[in-house]
């Protein structure tokens, strides 16, 4: 599959996993950057760095078969679409588009279940922007005659970004809000789901990416602390918590995210169907312990 050329806009934590998977599978992978200090890391991952400007992109676009973007929309819309919009004709070989979105497009459902057919009703500004970006990407994909897969991601965790790490760093808090539930997804399961989608030939659709076990955030911290043999941080009511406006805003929405479609249409079996199943691997990574 040496003719496969994946271009990643926003090759950060999650998209980087997917890009490295494509490299292992023998694909050519290009990745955008705004800060030249990131170039060495992109090169070490096996990516071809491309500056986020049209003059640089022009050389790469004609051979690109797959685009994956994780770039969040801003107040003036999606910056990737703003850049590509007037140069769509250069995507001569395009076969697939993937957009990493967020479950915040569903808004607050009081802890009830949502699925892909649930109408979007965001109550946070960033969720409103996400819905607009999803619609704009669908229009772009329709114009190119290419399928678009939108991945609505729950709270992402994995190596280096998890409750074990925050406890070890002394940053963990057990914030409590009555009835609060969050859905989560391990980055390894995101990688597998996106890889299956981008090689599936399935028509445009939305996939929720969340594991099987939505849970109160304070419970996750407690489980990690017990496993590490560390004191369980005290419960702090949300109204008394010292949180940034961004962190506090996450508690404005509570929902359970259903993942049936990704299992049925992509045949995905979760490596980590819940936090408990990931805990030992997280501890091993963060502490250097070996698992039994």
Long-range contacts (C-beta under 8 A, 24 or more apart in sequence): 1-25, 1-26, 1-27, 2-26, 2-27, 2-28, 3-65, 4-28, 4-65, 4-66, 5-29, 5-30, 5-63, 5-64, 5-65, 5-66, 5-93, 6-30, 6-64, 6-65, 6-66, 6-67, 6-68, 6-198, 7-31, 7-32, 7-50, 7-60, 7-61, 7-64, 7-66, 7-67, 7-68, 8-32, 8-47, 8-67, 8-68, 8-69, 8-70, 9-52, 9-67, 9-68, 9-69, 9-70, 9-71, 9-80, 10-69, 10-70, 10-71, 10-80, 10-100, 11-42, 11-45, 11-47, 11-70, 12-70, 13-156, 13-158, 13-161, 13-187, 14-70, 14-100, 14-153, 14-156, 14-187, 14-190, 15-68, 15-69, 15-70, 15-100, 16-45, 17-158, 17-187, 17-188, 17-190, 17-191, 18-68, 18-190, 18-191, 18-194, 18-195, 19-45, 19-46, 19-47, 19-68, 20-45, 20-46, 21-191, 21-195, 22-195, 23-47, 25-195, 28-63, 30-60, 30-64, 32-57, 52-83, 53-83, 54-83, 54-87, 57-83, 57-84, 57-87, 58-87, 58-90, 61-87, 61-90, 61-91, 61-92, 62-90, 62-91, 62-92, 62-93, 63-93, 64-91, 64-93, 64-94, 65-93, 65-94, 65-95, 65-96, 66-94, 66-95, 66-96, 66-97, 66-98, 66-198, 67-91, 67-94, 67-96, 67-97, 67-98, 68-97, 68-98, 68-99, 68-100, 68-194, 68-198, 69-97, 69-98, 69-99, 69-100, 69-137, 70-100, 72-126, 72-129, 72-130, 73-129, 73-130, 73-132, 73-133, 74-129, 75-129, 77-129, 77-132, 77-133, 77-136, 78-133, 78-136, 78-137, 81-133, 81-136, 81-137, 81-140, 84-140, 85-140, 88-140, 88-143, 88-144, 91-144, 94-144, 94-146, 95-146, 96-146, 96-147, 96-149, 96-198, 97-137, 97-140, 97-141, 97-144, 97-146, 97-147, 97-148, 97-149, 98-148, 98-149, 98-150, 98-151, 98-194, 98-197, 98-198, 99-133, 99-134, 99-137, 99-148, 99-149, 99-150, 99-151, 100-151, 100-153, 100-194, 101-130, 101-133, 101-134, 101-150, 101-151, 101-152, 101-153, 102-126, 102-127, 102-130, 102-152, 102-153, 103-152, 103-153, 103-154, 103-183, 103-208, 103-210, 103-255, 103-257, 104-130, 104-253, 105-130, 105-131, 105-134, 105-152, 106-152, 106-253, 106-255, 106-257, 107-253, 108-252, 108-253, 108-254, 108-255, 109-253, 109-254, 109-255, 109-256, 110-179, 110-254, 110-255, 111-179, 111-180, 111-181, 111-254, 111-255, 111-256, 112-255, 112-256, 113-255, 113-256, 113-257, 113-258, 114-208, 114-255, 114-256, 114-257, 114-258, 115-208, 115-257, 115-258, 115-260, 115-261, 116-152, 116-205, 116-206, 116-207, 116-208, 116-261, 123-252, 123-253, 124-249, 124-252, 124-253, 134-206, 138-204, 141-204, 142-204, 147-202, 147-203, 147-204, 148-204, 149-194, 149-197, 149-198, 149-202, 149-204, 149-205, 149-206, 149-207, 150-205, 150-206, 150-207, 151-190, 151-193, 151-194, 151-197, 151-206, 151-207, 151-209, 152-206, 152-207, 152-208, 152-209, 152-257, 153-185, 153-190, 153-209, 153-210, 154-182, 154-183, 154-184, 154-185, 154-208, 154-209, 154-210, 154-211, 154-257, 155-182, 155-183, 155-184, 155-185, 156-184, 156-185, 156-187, 156-190, 157-184, 157-185, 157-186, 157-187, 157-275, 157-278, 157-282, 158-186, 158-187, 158-188, 159-187, 159-282, 159-285, 159-286, 160-285, 160-286, 161-187, 162-224, 162-278, 162-282, 162-286, 163-220, 163-221, 163-223, 163-224, 163-275, 163-282, 164-224, 164-227, 164-228, 164-279, 164-282, 164-283, 164-286, 164-287, 165-282, 165-286, 166-221, 167-221, 167-224, 167-225, 167-228, 167-230, 167-233, 168-228, 168-286, 168-287, 172-221, 172-224, 172-225, 172-233, 173-221, 173-233, 173-236, 173-241, 174-217, 174-218, 174-221, 174-222, 174-232, 174-233, 174-234, 174-235, 174-236, 175-217, 175-218, 175-236, 175-237, 175-238, 175-241, 175-243, 175-251, 176-216, 176-218, 176-235, 176-236, 176-237, 176-238, 177-237, 177-238, 177-251, 177-254, 179-254, 180-216, 180-217, 180-238, 180-251, 180-254, 181-214, 181-215, 181-216, 181-254, 181-255, 181-256, 182-214, 182-215, 182-216, 182-217, 182-250, 182-254, 183-210, 183-211, 183-214, 183-255, 183-256, 183-257, 184-210, 184-211, 184-214, 184-215, 184-220, 184-275, 185-209, 185-210, 185-211, 186-211, 186-270, 186-271, 186-272, 186-278, 188-271, 188-272, 189-268, 189-270, 189-271, 189-272, 192-268, 192-271, 193-262, 193-266, 193-268, 196-266, 196-267, 196-268, 197-266, 200-265, 200-266, 202-265, 202-266, 205-261, 205-265, 206-261, 207-261, 207-262, 207-265, 207-266, 208-257, 208-258, 208-259, 208-261, 208-262, 209-259, 209-262, 210-257, 210-258, 210-259, 211-259, 211-270, 211-272, 211-273, 211-274, 211-275, 212-259, 212-270, 212-273, 212-274, 213-273, 213-274, 213-275, 213-276, 214-255, 214-256, 214-257, 215-274, 215-275, 220-275, 223-275, 223-276, 223-279, 224-279, 224-282, 227-279, 227-280, 227-283, 228-283, 228-287
